[in-house]
Amino acid sequence: MALSAQDKMIYVANKLGLSTLKNMQGSTRVIYDQSTTAALDHTLFAGSAQRNFPLTNLGANGNQFQVDEALLIEQIGFFIPDADDGQNYNGLAPAPFGGISVKFDLVIGNKTVMKDVVVEGAGQQAFYNDGAVGSSVITLEGVGILIPPQVEFYVRASAFITTTRVASSQRLGCYLFGTAALLNFNTTI
């Protein structure tokens, strides 16, 4: 029998000694960050505390969650910002030269938990795809990866042209979507 997202969060939290996580408010959460400077390599979410909305939706805590907050990542997606304002963006496929693909690592704490994963601008090679041409989302079906509270995380990513596999200097953004636990005081404040 497969664990639900909530069961997995509680299981991992207990293994980490986070016994109060089960009492927090359950939610669905999407976090994102973007680099609006064209470059060959990007480190997304690191340094996000220095960026404001709409460049990121993370607050002053940046790339770590508060006490008793967590995110079980169920989808990872990428996008290309149109300009440095962070307000307009495109998916990976409708780009010149046959589309843009992204190779990335997900690092939580000091551990690389996903390594050399490729999001293909023309469709996934190994993970579930939503069926849309040029999907830029990986769904971690039945797996999920937990980002616990107060642990820094980031995504290292590089873009390349899908058809030629040549590195491409791009602006790049990433979002993480999944089941979340939010701080809940269980009292009137």
C-alpha positions as CSV (number, residue, x, y, z in Angstrom):
1,M,0.0,0.0,0.0
2,A,1.4,3.4,-1.0
3,L,1.8,6.2,1.5
4,S,-0.2,9.3,1.0
5,A,1.7,12.6,0.8
6,Q,0.7,13.4,4.4
7,D,1.8,9.9,5.6
8,K,5.2,10.4,3.9
9,M,5.6,13.8,5.5
10,I,4.8,12.5,9.0
11,Y,7.0,9.4,8.5
12,V,10.1,11.5,7.4
13,A,9.4,14.1,10.1
14,N,9.4,11.4,12.8
15,K,12.7,10.0,11.4
16,L,14.2,13.5,11.7
17,G,12.8,14.0,15.2
18,L,10.2,16.6,14.2
19,S,7.4,15.2,16.3
20,T,5.2,18.4,16.1
21,L,5.0,18.5,12.3
22,K,1.9,16.2,12.5
23,N,0.0,19.0,14.4
24,M,0.6,21.7,11.8
25,Q,-1.9,23.0,9.2
26,G,-1.9,20.9,6.0
27,S,-1.9,22.8,2.7
28,T,-0.9,22.8,-0.9
29,R,2.0,25.1,-1.8
30,V,3.8,26.4,-4.8
31,I,7.1,28.1,-4.4
32,Y,9.2,29.6,-7.2
33,D,12.3,31.6,-7.9
34,Q,13.9,32.9,-11.1
35,S,17.1,34.3,-12.4
36,T,16.4,37.1,-14.8
37,T,20.0,37.4,-16.0
38,A,20.8,35.2,-19.0
39,A,23.5,32.7,-18.0
40,L,24.7,29.2,-18.8
41,D,24.3,28.0,-15.1
42,H,21.8,29.1,-12.5
43,T,21.4,28.4,-8.7
44,L,17.8,28.9,-8.0
45,F,16.2,29.5,-4.6
46,A,19.7,30.3,-3.0
47,G,19.7,34.0,-2.2
48,S,16.0,34.3,-2.7
49,A,15.7,36.4,0.5
50,Q,17.3,39.3,-1.4
51,R,14.7,39.2,-4.2
52,N,11.2,40.5,-4.0
53,F,7.9,39.4,-5.5
54,P,7.3,38.8,-8.5
55,L,10.9,37.5,-8.9
56,T,10.2,35.0,-6.1
57,N,7.3,34.2,-3.8
58,L,9.6,33.3,-0.9
59,G,9.9,35.8,1.9
60,A,12.6,36.9,4.3
61,N,13.5,33.3,5.3
62,G,14.6,32.7,1.7
63,N,15.5,29.1,0.8
64,Q,14.5,27.5,4.1
65,F,11.2,27.0,5.8
66,Q,10.3,28.3,9.3
67,V,10.0,26.0,12.3
68,D,7.2,23.4,11.7
69,E,6.8,24.2,8.0
70,A,7.7,21.7,5.3
71,L,7.1,20.9,1.6
72,L,6.8,17.5,0.1
73,I,7.7,18.2,-3.6
74,E,5.4,16.4,-6.0
75,Q,6.2,18.4,-9.1
76,I,9.2,20.4,-10.4
77,G,8.8,22.7,-13.3
78,F,10.9,25.2,-15.2
79,F,10.1,28.4,-17.2
80,I,11.9,31.1,-19.0
81,P,11.3,34.7,-17.9
82,D,10.8,37.1,-20.8
83,A,12.5,40.1,-19.2
84,D,14.2,41.1,-16.0
85,D,10.9,42.3,-14.3
86,G,9.9,38.7,-13.6
87,Q,6.3,39.4,-14.7
88,N,6.2,37.6,-18.1
89,Y,7.5,34.1,-18.8
90,N,7.2,31.2,-21.2
91,G,7.5,27.4,-21.0
92,L,10.6,25.7,-22.4
93,A,9.2,24.5,-25.7
94,P,8.1,27.6,-27.7
95,A,11.7,28.9,-27.9
96,P,13.9,29.3,-30.9
97,F,16.2,26.5,-32.2
98,G,13.8,23.6,-31.4
99,G,13.1,24.4,-27.8
100,I,15.1,24.6,-24.5
101,S,15.7,21.7,-22.1
102,V,17.1,21.9,-18.6
103,K,19.5,19.7,-16.7
104,F,19.3,20.1,-13.0
105,D,20.3,18.9,-9.5
106,L,18.1,19.4,-6.4
107,V,20.1,19.9,-3.2
108,I,18.5,19.8,0.3
109,G,20.9,20.6,3.1
110,N,24.2,19.2,2.0
111,K,22.7,16.3,0.1
112,T,22.1,16.1,-3.6
113,V,18.7,14.3,-3.7
114,M,18.1,14.6,-7.5
115,K,21.2,14.6,-9.8
116,D,21.6,15.2,-13.5
117,V,17.8,15.1,-14.2
118,V,16.8,16.5,-17.6
119,V,13.5,18.2,-18.3
120,E,13.1,18.0,-22.0
121,G,11.5,20.8,-23.9
122,A,9.9,18.2,-26.2
123,G,8.7,15.8,-23.5
124,Q,10.0,13.8,-20.7
125,Q,12.3,10.8,-21.2
126,A,11.9,9.0,-17.9
127,F,9.1,10.6,-15.8
128,Y,5.4,11.2,-16.2
129,N,4.5,13.9,-18.6
130,D,1.2,15.8,-18.6
131,G,0.8,15.0,-22.3
132,A,1.3,18.6,-23.5
133,V,3.9,19.1,-26.2
134,G,6.9,20.7,-24.6
135,S,5.9,20.0,-21.0
136,S,8.4,21.5,-18.6
137,V,7.1,19.7,-15.5
138,I,8.4,16.5,-13.8
139,T,5.8,14.8,-11.6
140,L,7.3,12.7,-8.8
141,E,4.5,10.1,-8.8
142,G,4.3,8.1,-5.7
143,V,7.6,9.4,-4.5
144,G,7.8,13.0,-3.4
145,I,10.8,14.6,-1.8
146,L,10.5,16.3,1.6
147,I,12.1,19.7,2.3
148,P,12.1,19.8,6.1
149,P,11.9,23.0,8.2
150,Q,15.0,25.1,8.7
151,V,17.1,23.3,6.1
152,E,18.4,25.2,3.1
153,F,17.6,24.0,-0.4
154,Y,18.4,25.0,-3.9
155,V,18.3,23.9,-7.6
156,R,21.4,24.0,-9.8
157,A,20.3,24.2,-13.4
158,S,21.7,24.6,-16.9
159,A,19.7,25.2,-20.1
160,F,20.6,23.7,-23.5
161,I,19.0,23.6,-27.0
162,T,16.9,20.5,-27.2
163,T,17.8,19.5,-30.7
164,T,21.5,20.1,-30.7
165,R,22.4,19.7,-26.9
166,V,24.5,22.8,-27.1
167,A,24.5,24.9,-23.9
168,S,22.3,28.0,-24.1
169,S,22.5,31.2,-22.1
170,Q,19.0,31.8,-20.8
171,R,17.0,33.4,-18.1
172,L,15.5,30.6,-16.1
173,G,12.9,30.0,-13.4
174,C,11.9,27.0,-11.3
175,Y,8.9,26.1,-9.2
176,L,8.3,23.4,-6.7
177,F,4.7,22.2,-6.0
178,G,3.4,19.8,-3.5
179,T,1.8,19.1,-0.1
180,A,2.9,21.4,2.7
181,A,2.7,21.8,6.4
182,L,2.3,25.4,7.6
183,L,2.9,26.7,11.1
184,N,-0.2,26.4,13.3
185,F,-0.2,27.7,16.8
186,N,-3.6,26.0,17.7
187,T,-4.6,29.0,19.7
188,T,-5.9,32.5,19.3
189,I,-3.2,35.1,18.8
